[in-house]
Amino acid sequence: MTSRQHRRRVRVWFGEHVIAQYVAEAPLAARYEQAMRRRFAGLRVTNDILGPQEHADNN
């Protein structure tokens, strides 16, 4: 497995709109997810596996 297969994409949602997105290795993504959950307590935060063919930039 390559490291790309271990990457995660964390997104913060305002309704159906993504207002923040972050891609990182699983431990960093988990830290970011928890920080976003604290900061945006009323919004949905997702942490998904980033597939080997997907590409996303850190925003």
Phi and psi in degrees as GROMACS dihedral restraints (atoms count N, CA, C in turn):
[ dihedral_restraints ]
;  ai    aj    ak    al  type     phi  dphi    fc
    3     4     5     6     1   -88.7    20    10
    4     5     6     7     1   164.9    20    10
    6     7     8     9     1   -64.9    20    10
    7     8     9    10     1   -27.1    20    10
    9    10    11    12     1   -59.8    20    10
   10    11    12    13     1   -32.4    20    10
   12    13    14    15     1   -71.4    20    10
   13    14    15    16     1   -14.7    20    10
   15    16    17    18     1  -100.3    20    10
   16    17    18    19     1     4.5    20    10
   18    19    20    21     1   -82.3    20    10
   19    20    21    22     1   152.5    20    10
   21    22    23    24     1  -125.9    20    10
   22    23    24    25     1   152.0    20    10
   24    25    26    27     1  -117.1    20    10
   25    26    27    28     1   120.2    20    10
   27    28    29    30     1  -103.9    20    10
   28    29    30    31     1   129.5    20    10
   30    31    32    33     1  -129.0    20    10
   31    32    33    34     1   143.3    20    10
   33    34    35    36     1  -108.5    20    10
   34    35    36    37     1   128.5    20    10
   36    37    38    39     1  -111.9    20    10
   37    38    39    40     1   136.6    20    10
   39    40    41    42     1  -115.6    20    10
   40    41    42    43     1    96.2    20    10
   42    43    44    45     1    66.8    20    10
   43    44    45    46     1  -122.6    20    10
   45    46    47    48     1   -97.0    20    10
   46    47    48    49     1     6.4    20    10
   48    49    50    51     1  -105.4    20    10
   49    50    51    52     1   132.2    20    10
   51    52    53    54     1   -80.8    20    10
   52    53    54    55     1   123.0    20    10
   54    55    56    57     1  -105.6    20    10
   55    56    57    58     1   -13.2    20    10
   57    58    59    60     1  -153.9    20    10
   58    59    60    61     1   143.3    20    10
   60    61    62    63     1  -143.7    20    10
   61    62    63    64     1   140.7    20    10
   63    64    65    66     1  -144.2    20    10
   64    65    66    67     1   132.7    20    10
   66    67    68    69     1  -120.0    20    10
   67    68    69    70     1   128.8    20    10
   69    70    71    72     1  -162.0    20    10
   70    71    72    73     1   172.7    20    10
   72    73    74    75     1   -61.4    20    10
   73    74    75    76     1   155.1    20    10
   75    76    77    78     1   -50.5    20    10
   76    77    78    79     1   -46.7    20    10
   78    79    80    81     1   -64.2    20    10
   79    80    81    82     1   -40.8    20    10
   81    82    83    84     1   -68.8    20    10
   82    83    84    85     1   -38.5    20    10
   84    85    86    87     1   -62.6    20    10
   85    86    87    88     1   -39.3    20    10
   87    88    89    90     1   -64.4    20    10
   88    89    90    91     1   -40.5    20    10
   90    91    92    93     1   -64.0    20    10
   91    92    93    94     1   -43.8    20    10
   93    94    95    96     1   -63.4    20    10
   94    95    96    97     1   -43.2    20    10
   96    97    98    99     1   -57.2    20    10
   97    98    99   100     1   -48.0    20    10
   99   100   101   102     1   -63.1    20    10
  100   101   102   103     1   -39.9    20    10
  102   103   104   105     1   -63.3    20    10
  103   104   105   106     1   -41.5    20    10
  105   106   107   108     1   -69.8    20    10
  106   107   108   109     1   -34.3    20    10
  108   109   110   111     1   -64.7    20    10
  109   110   111   112     1   -37.6    20    10
  111   112   113   114     1   -69.4    20    10
  112   113   114   115     1   -44.4    20    10
  114   115   116   117     1   -71.7    20    10
  115   116   117   118     1   -39.8    20    10
  117   118   119   120     1  -117.3    20    10
  118   119   120   121     1    62.6    20    10
  120   121   122   123     1   -58.0    20    10
  121   122   123   124     1   -29.5    20    10
  123   124   125   126     1   -89.7    20    10
  124   125   126   127     1    -3.3    20    10
  126   127   128   129     1  -105.4    20    10
  127   128   129   130     1   158.2    20    10
  129   130   131   132     1   -78.6    20    10
  130   131   132   133     1   134.3    20    10
  132   133   134   135     1  -124.4    20    10
  133   134   135   136     1   127.1    20    10
  135   136   137   138     1  -116.7    20    10
  136   137   138   139     1   150.5    20    10
  138   139   140   141     1  -134.5    20    10
  139   140   141   142     1   100.9    20    10
  141   142   143   144     1  -114.4    20    10
  142   143   144   145     1   150.7    20    10
  144   145   146   147     1   -65.7    20    10
  145   146   147   148     1   133.1    20    10
  147   148   149   150     1   -92.9    20    10
  148   149   150   151     1   113.9    20    10
  150   151   152   153     1   -63.4    20    10
  151   152   153   154     1   162.0    20    10
  153   154   155   156     1   -64.2    20    10
  154   155   156   157     1   -24.0    20    10
  156   157   158   159     1   -96.1    20    10
  157   158   159   160     1   -10.5    20    10
  159   160   161   162     1   -83.0    20    10
  160   161   162   163     1   152.9    20    10
  162   163   164   165     1  -138.5    20    10
  163   164   165   166     1   132.2    20    10
  165   166   167   168     1  -146.1    20    10
  166   167   168   169     1   142.1    20    10
  168   169   170   171     1   -91.7    20    10
  169   170   171   172     1   153.4    20    10
  171   172   173   174     1   -71.9    20    10
  172   173   174   175     1   125.9    20    10
